[in-house]
Amino acid sequence: MEAGDLCLRLGRLGRIVLIYLAIGIIWGLGVPPSRLKRCYGDIR
């Protein structure tokens, strides 16, 4: 069960990192913050 738990935790972490990476790329392309807020809610 420990290995399965680790895989689940890493999977969740990977999704969070992917979300932040996607937002960073879109922001880097020059999309205005107001448009970013509309696409992505507060993820904290």
N, C-alpha and C positions, 0 to 999 in steps of 0.2 A: 504493500500500500504506500510506502514512503516514496517509491519511484513514481507512482501514479500521481501522488500529491504534488511532487516536484514538477512533473510535466504540466499539470493544470496551472500551477502558479507561474511557470515560465510562459505558458501560452497567454495568460492574462497580461503579463508584463509585456510580451511581444506586441499584443494588440494596442496597448497604451502607447508604446513607443512608436508604432506605426501611425497612430492618430496624430501624435505630436509632429512626426516627420512630415506627414501630408500637409498639415496646417502650415508648417514652416516653409515647405516648398511653395505652396500657394501664396503665402505672404511674400516670399522672396521674388515671386513673379510680378508683384506689384498690385495684387488685388487689395482694394481698400478695406480697412478694418470693419466698416459697417457691413460690407458684404460677407466677410468672414463670420461675423456674429450671427448673421442670418442662416448660414449653412451649418455652423457648429455652435451648439449651446455651450454653456459653461460646463466643462468636463471635470472640474475639481470636485 
